Amino acid sequence: MAGSVRKMSVFMITALVVFIGLAGCGTMAPKTDNAPQAAADPKDKPSGPTEKASEPAKTRKVKDEFGEVEIPVNPKRIAGIYLEDYLVALGVKPIVQWYHPSWGKQDYLNLDVPTFDITGSLEALLQASPDLIIVDGAVDKAKYELYSKIAPTYRMPESILQNPPEILKTIADLTGQPEKGASVLDQYNKKVADVKEKLNKAVGGQTVAVVRLNVGDKTLALFGIENRYTGNIYKELGLTPHPFARDMKESQAVLSEEKIPELDAEHIIIFPSNGTWTSKENQEALKVLENRLWKSLPAVKKEHVYVADRTYWQSGAITANMKKMDDLLKWFVK
């Protein structure tokens, strides 16, 4: 759809919500008015600011994962689905925040905006009236088409989904502030270099493992070096992964009872899959950390287990990564 603003009639919005709710929907042709129009009086022609306000907003075409999309040159109401971290880093307040019932949301961003449950309908997104939607790899072609019915939608290219700096630069360009993006990235790279040097001096080649306590099924999942949430602590910061994590082809894998005793990393970072360590609903799952298999691990015996905040350790974006760096300095650098 051309233009930066995609106007819908009340009937079309209702039809889209019903469609998303699996009740099906039809299309509706726009109304036309065939009544004769009175000739305009030249004296009635608007001028000054009023005339400028009526001009259509400027747009440009960009290429995303699924092709070419026309977006506003200077979008004002932006929804970044699971990409809110990057918007915040750029000083942009998103109009909704991504949410999943099983994983929560990125609480560390402290956003005061409506939540958008990605497992439900798109009604919350419709009500927010975005003029640009930016989505990541969780959105396939079918979902992309649905989002595109609401506003111009940009789907991040697969080739950069594991590269937070490239995602930041892309979003900075989409929001019309490449200079701001370059400045934020410069600060990020400087922090990475500083933290990497300090960690190398403090822990050197000591092995590290990142584990998630899956509160739903009470299992332990090991995150590998390709994990988009925590892989940066190895790739960017130079920490040495435990061999299990180093050799994993998957981004994560549940540790069987037979494998838990072999997780002999010198340092273990752990966080819950949802909620916090004090959440009432998580207390039963915490009993996993009381069994003899877990307590037999070298890192547990030496008190080298570090309890982490899920909300940013289960995120791989710029702001989250910098908060993780702060944690690593606190835990490892004396």
RAWO-V628135 format. One record per backbone hydrogen bond with DSSP energy under -0.5 kcal/mol. CO is the residue of the C=O (numbers start at 0). NH is the residue of the N-H. E is the energy in kcal/mol with one decimal. If there is no record, write none. Layout:
((CO,NH,E) (CO,NH,E))
This chain:
((3,5,-0.5) (4,6,-0.9) (8,12,-2.2) (9,13,-2.2) (10,14,-2.3) (11,15,-2.4) (12,16,-2.3) (13,17,-2.3) (14,18,-2.3) (15,19,-2.5) (16,20,-1.8) (17,22,-2.3) (17,23,-0.6) (18,21,-1.7) (31,33,-0.6) (39,41,-0.5) (40,43,-2.4) (41,44,-1.2) (46,49,-1.0) (47,50,-0.6) (47,51,-1.7) (48,52,-2.4) (49,53,-0.9) (51,54,-1.4) (57,72,-2.3) (59,70,-2.9) (61,68,-2.9) (63,66,-1.0) (66,63,-3.2) (68,61,-2.6) (68,70,-0.6) (70,59,-2.4) (71,74,-0.5) (75,77,-0.8) (76,130,-2.8) (76,131,-1.3) (77,79,-0.5) (77,94,-2.2) (78,80,-0.7) (78,133,-3.2) (79,81,-0.6) (79,82,-1.9) (79,83,-0.6) (80,135,-0.6) (82,85,-0.7) (82,86,-1.4) (83,87,-2.7) (84,88,-2.2) (85,89,-1.3) (86,91,-3.2) (87,90,-1.7) (91,93,-0.7) (94,113,-0.6) (96,115,-3.1) (98,117,-2.2) (99,102,-0.9) (99,103,-2.8) (103,99,-1.7) (104,106,-1.9) (105,108,-1.8) (106,109,-2.0) (110,112,-0.7) (113,96,-2.1) (114,116,-0.5) (115,98,-1.7) (115,117,-0.8) (116,119,-1.6) (121,125,-2.4) (122,126,-2.7) (123,127,-1.1) (124,128,-0.6) (124,129,-0.6) (125,128,-1.2) (131,78,-2.3) (132,153,-2.9) (133,80,-2.1) (134,155,-2.7) (135,138,-1.6) (137,139,-0.7) (139,143,-2.6) (140,144,-1.9) (141,145,-1.4) (142,146,-2.7) (143,147,-2.3) (144,148,-0.7) (145,148,-1.1) (146,149,-1.8) (146,150,-1.7) (151,132,-2.5) (152,154,-0.5) (153,134,-2.7) (153,155,-0.6) (154,64,-2.1) (156,159,-1.7) (157,160,-1.2) (159,162,-2.1) (162,165,-0.6) (162,166,-2.1) (163,167,-2.7) (164,168,-2.2) (165,169,-2.2) (166,170,-2.6) (167,171,-2.5) (168,172,-1.9) (169,173,-2.4) (170,174,-2.1) (171,176,-3.1) (172,175,-1.3) (176,180,-1.9) (177,181,-2.2) (178,182,-2.0) (179,183,-2.5) (180,184,-2.4) (181,185,-2.0) (182,186,-2.0) (183,187,-2.2) (184,188,-2.7) (185,189,-1.9) (186,190,-2.0) (187,191,-2.5) (188,192,-2.2) (189,193,-2.1) (190,194,-2.9) (191,195,-2.6) (192,196,-1.8) (193,197,-1.9) (194,198,-2.8) (195,199,-2.2) (196,200,-1.7) (197,201,-1.7) (198,202,-3.0) (198,203,-1.0) (199,203,-0.8) (202,205,-2.7) (205,239,-0.7) (206,266,-1.3) (207,241,-2.0) (208,210,-0.5) (208,268,-2.9) (209,222,-2.8) (210,270,-1.5) (211,213,-0.8) (211,220,-2.8) (212,214,-1.1) (212,272,-2.1) (213,217,-1.5) (213,218,-1.1) (218,213,-2.7) (219,254,-3.4) (220,211,-2.9) (221,252,-1.9) (222,209,-0.5) (223,226,-1.6) (226,230,-2.5) (229,232,-1.7) (230,233,-1.2) (230,234,-2.5) (231,235,-2.1) (231,236,-1.8) (232,238,-2.1) (233,237,-0.9) (238,240,-0.6) (239,207,-2.5) (241,244,-0.7) (241,245,-2.6) (242,246,-2.4) (243,247,-0.6) (244,224,-1.6) (244,247,-0.5) (250,223,-2.6) (252,221,-2.9) (253,255,-0.5) (255,258,-0.6) (255,259,-1.8) (256,260,-0.7) (258,261,-1.4) (259,262,-1.8) (261,263,-2.3) (264,298,-0.5) (266,208,-2.1) (267,305,-3.0) (268,210,-3.5) (269,307,-3.1) (270,212,-2.5) (275,278,-0.9) (278,281,-1.6) (278,282,-0.5) (279,282,-1.2) (281,285,-1.6) (283,286,-1.2) (284,287,-2.0) (285,288,-1.6) (286,289,-1.8) (287,290,-0.9) (290,294,-2.1) (291,295,-1.1) (293,296,-1.7) (296,300,-2.4) (297,301,-2.2) (298,303,-3.7) (299,302,-1.2) (303,267,-2.3) (304,306,-0.6) (305,269,-2.5) (305,307,-0.5) (307,309,-0.6) (308,311,-1.0) (308,312,-2.0) (309,313,-2.3) (311,314,-0.9) (316,320,-2.8) (317,321,-1.9) (318,322,-1.8) (319,323,-2.2) (320,324,-2.0) (321,325,-1.7) (322,326,-1.8) (323,327,-2.5) (324,328,-2.2) (325,329,-2.0) (326,330,-2.6) (327,331,-2.8) (327,332,-0.6) (328,332,-1.4) (331,333,-0.8))
